[in-house]
Amino acid sequence: MTTNDETYIADLHTKAAYAHTAAAHSHSTGNHASAQELAKKALGDSLEAAKYVEVIAKNATQSTTI
């Protein structure tokens, strides 16, 4: 995994964490609609990061078996 890959993945996880925090804050202040949208954004960022890691892991496995 390159430094660029690691940075990209870390950025996605950070964005997801901030969105979760913002969603929790919005929910605690009674803004449930905003909290739901932020939670969806956080989930999307988390899933994107997970898929990216899977692709990198698959590519790494294939390159070591060749």
Backbone as a chain_set.jsonl record, in Angstrom:
{"seq": "MTTNDETYIADLHTKAAYAHTAAAHSHSTGNHASAQELAKKALGDSLEAAKYVEVIAKNATQSTTI", "coords": {"N": [[0.85, -1.164, 0.0], [0.596, 2.169, -0.879], [1.786, 5.401, 0.243], [0.015, 7.368, -0.607], [-2.354, 5.884, -0.922], [-2.8, 5.132, 1.748], [-3.149, 7.654, 2.911], [-5.455, 8.544, 1.587], [-7.361, 6.65, 2.446], [-7.271, 7.114, 5.211], [-8.22, 9.749, 5.236], [-10.861, 9.364, 4.335], [-11.907, 7.849, 6.47], [-11.629, 9.743, 8.509], [-13.357, 11.772, 7.599], [-15.747, 10.366, 7.786], [-15.86, 9.952, 10.544], [-16.079, 12.607, 11.497], [-18.552, 13.256, 10.352], [-20.214, 11.477, 11.719], [-19.947, 12.504, 14.312], [-21.001, 15.088, 13.945], [-23.587, 14.354, 13.248], [-24.476, 13.183, 15.618], [-24.421, 15.41, 17.282], [-26.314, 17.083, 16.001], [-28.585, 15.506, 16.332], [-28.794, 15.528, 19.107], [-29.531, 18.132, 19.544], [-32.031, 18.217, 18.624], [-32.446, 18.31, 15.912], [-33.385, 16.217, 13.932], [-33.705, 15.5, 11.216], [-31.477, 16.579, 9.906], [-29.492, 15.201, 11.264], [-29.972, 12.602, 10.396], [-29.289, 12.772, 7.664], [-26.565, 13.408, 7.876], [-25.652, 11.113, 9.128], [-26.091, 9.254, 7.089], [-24.225, 10.209, 5.237], [-21.858, 9.739, 6.644], [-21.922, 6.943, 6.795], [-21.712, 6.349, 4.074], [-19.105, 7.338, 3.504], [-17.61, 5.641, 5.15], [-18.168, 3.123, 4.034], [-17.097, 3.501, 1.468], [-14.381, 3.782, 2.081], [-13.875, 1.232, 3.134], [-14.327, -0.396, 0.869], [-12.282, 0.535, -0.788], [-10.019, -0.252, 0.649], [-10.342, -3.032, 0.458], [-9.93, -3.428, -2.308], [-7.262, -2.623, -2.55], [-6.046, -4.529, -0.888], [-6.665, -6.885, -2.296], [-5.283, -6.438, -4.685], [-2.683, -6.355, -3.677], [-2.375, -8.954, -2.746], [-2.548, -10.387, -5.138], [-0.284, -9.437, -6.49], [1.766, -10.445, -4.966], [1.624, -13.137, -5.379], [2.409, -13.6, -7.891]], "CA": [[0.0, 0.0, 0.0], [1.411, 3.38, -0.959], [1.44, 6.481, 1.168], [-1.194, 8.012, -1.133], [-3.489, 5.027, -0.563], [-3.012, 5.246, 3.191], [-3.678, 8.995, 3.175], [-6.833, 8.571, 1.088], [-8.179, 5.849, 3.359], [-7.347, 7.846, 6.481], [-9.1, 10.898, 5.023], [-12.246, 8.878, 4.301], [-12.309, 7.497, 7.837], [-11.751, 10.992, 9.258], [-14.601, 12.404, 7.166], [-16.849, 9.597, 8.362], [-15.897, 10.221, 11.987], [-16.642, 13.951, 11.683], [-19.975, 13.216, 10.03], [-20.887, 10.821, 12.857], [-19.958, 13.462, 15.424], [-21.972, 16.134, 13.605], [-24.92, 13.753, 13.317], [-24.82, 13.035, 17.039], [-24.707, 16.756, 17.807], [-27.596, 17.513, 15.437], [-29.639, 14.727, 16.98], [-28.946, 15.969, 20.503], [-30.166, 19.452, 19.567], [-33.389, 18.073, 18.139], [-32.509, 18.406, 14.457], [-33.312, 14.813, 13.547], [-33.565, 15.366, 9.764], [-30.071, 16.837, 9.598], [-28.72, 14.091, 11.834], [-30.134, 11.442, 9.525], [-28.496, 13.005, 6.458], [-25.156, 13.307, 8.244], [-25.368, 9.7, 9.378], [-25.992, 8.617, 5.771], [-22.941, 10.631, 4.675], [-20.823, 9.013, 7.38], [-21.972, 5.558, 6.342], [-21.168, 6.319, 2.716], [-17.65, 7.487, 3.584], [-17.068, 4.416, 5.751], [-18.262, 2.049, 3.042], [-16.134, 3.789, 0.411], [-13.059, 3.45, 2.618], [-13.774, -0.228, 3.237], [-14.188, -0.939, -0.482], [-10.96, 0.911, -1.269], [-9.078, -1.136, 1.335], [-10.493, -4.361, -0.132], [-9.281, -3.416, -3.623], [-5.824, -2.572, -2.315], [-5.642, -5.829, -0.345], [-6.759, -7.853, -3.383], [-4.166, -6.163, -5.587], [-1.455, -6.724, -2.989], [-2.322, -10.417, -2.727], [-2.266, -10.837, -6.5], [1.079, -9.084, -6.878], [2.725, -11.292, -4.222], [1.521, -14.515, -5.85], [2.933, -13.67, -9.268]], "C": [[0.904, 1.237, 0.0], [0.95, 4.404, 0.066], [0.175, 7.197, 0.703], [-2.439, 7.21, -0.804], [-3.823, 5.176, 0.917], [-3.623, 6.591, 3.551], [-5.135, 9.09, 2.758], [-7.769, 7.827, 2.026], [-8.349, 6.563, 4.696], [-8.278, 9.041, 6.362], [-10.57, 10.471, 4.996], [-12.742, 8.526, 5.693], [-12.485, 8.747, 8.698], [-13.04, 11.711, 8.894], [-15.801, 11.685, 7.764], [-16.988, 9.882, 9.854], [-16.486, 11.598, 12.271], [-18.137, 13.969, 11.38], [-20.773, 12.541, 11.135], [-21.001, 11.767, 14.042], [-20.984, 14.563, 15.169], [-23.396, 15.603, 13.682], [-25.375, 13.615, 14.763], [-25.173, 14.392, 17.646], [-26.062, 17.251, 17.302], [-28.755, 16.792, 16.102], [-29.88, 15.217, 18.404], [-29.603, 17.34, 20.609], [-31.572, 19.421, 18.986], [-33.538, 18.16, 16.632], [-32.337, 17.003, 13.872], [-33.127, 14.616, 12.04], [-32.108, 15.562, 9.353], [-29.193, 15.695, 10.099], [-28.802, 12.866, 10.944], [-29.304, 11.593, 8.256], [-27.0, 12.879, 6.752], [-24.757, 11.86, 8.52], [-25.247, 8.926, 8.063], [-24.656, 8.961, 5.108], [-21.808, 9.866, 5.346], [-20.768, 7.554, 6.945], [-21.373, 5.425, 4.944], [-19.65, 6.426, 2.699], [-16.996, 6.232, 4.15], [-17.072, 3.263, 4.757], [-17.267, 2.251, 1.899], [-14.715, 3.439, 0.858], [-12.863, 1.938, 2.687], [-13.589, -0.867, 1.865], [-12.793, -0.658, -1.032], [-9.892, 0.018, -0.638], [-9.144, -2.544, 0.752], [-9.798, -4.451, -1.489], [-7.764, -3.428, -3.462], [-5.317, -3.925, -1.81], [-5.652, -6.906, -1.432], [-5.59, -7.679, -4.346], [-2.84, -6.571, -4.962], [-1.289, -8.232, -2.971], [-1.965, -10.961, -4.104], [-0.831, -10.547, -6.904], [2.12, -9.933, -6.136], [2.695, -12.734, -4.694], [2.086, -14.688, -7.267], [4.421, -13.927, -9.273]], "O": [[1.85, 1.331, 0.781], [-0.119, 4.287, 0.665], [-0.65, 7.591, 1.528], [-3.469, 7.781, -0.446], [-4.987, 5.327, 1.289], [-4.514, 6.664, 4.398], [-5.959, 9.647, 3.484], [-8.847, 8.32, 2.358], [-9.45, 6.606, 5.246], [-9.045, 9.323, 7.282], [-11.423, 11.146, 5.572], [-13.868, 8.864, 6.058], [-13.393, 8.804, 9.527], [-13.743, 12.208, 9.773], [-16.76, 12.323, 8.198], [-18.098, 10.033, 10.365], [-17.301, 11.747, 13.182], [-18.903, 14.63, 12.081], [-21.879, 12.973, 11.458], [-22.04, 11.821, 14.7], [-21.745, 14.929, 16.065], [-24.306, 16.305, 14.123], [-26.528, 13.898, 15.089], [-26.115, 14.501, 18.431], [-26.864, 17.775, 18.075], [-29.785, 17.397, 16.4], [-31.022, 15.311, 18.854], [-30.17, 17.676, 21.648], [-32.228, 20.455, 18.865], [-34.656, 18.089, 16.122], [-31.264, 16.655, 13.378], [-32.463, 13.667, 11.623], [-31.574, 14.799, 8.547], [-28.255, 15.281, 9.418], [-27.808, 12.166, 10.757], [-28.675, 10.63, 7.817], [-26.257, 12.305, 5.956], [-23.651, 11.438, 8.181], [-24.399, 8.043, 7.938], [-24.03, 8.101, 4.49], [-20.893, 9.396, 4.669], [-19.687, 6.999, 6.749], [-20.616, 4.493, 4.672], [-18.981, 5.694, 1.97], [-15.941, 5.812, 3.675], [-16.097, 2.518, 4.652], [-16.666, 1.29, 1.417], [-13.943, 2.864, 0.091], [-11.799, 1.43, 2.334], [-12.78, -1.783, 1.714], [-12.191, -1.521, -1.671], [-8.964, -0.418, -1.32], [-8.109, -3.184, 0.569], [-9.146, -5.452, -1.783], [-7.067, -4.162, -4.163], [-4.277, -4.406, -2.259], [-4.752, -7.744, -1.485], [-4.979, -8.659, -4.772], [-1.963, -7.083, -5.658], [-0.183, -8.738, -3.161], [-1.168, -11.892, -4.219], [-0.221, -11.355, -7.605], [3.233, -10.117, -6.628], [3.637, -13.485, -4.44], [2.216, -15.808, -7.76], [5.028, -14.016, -10.341]]}, "num_chains": 1, "name": "protein.A"}
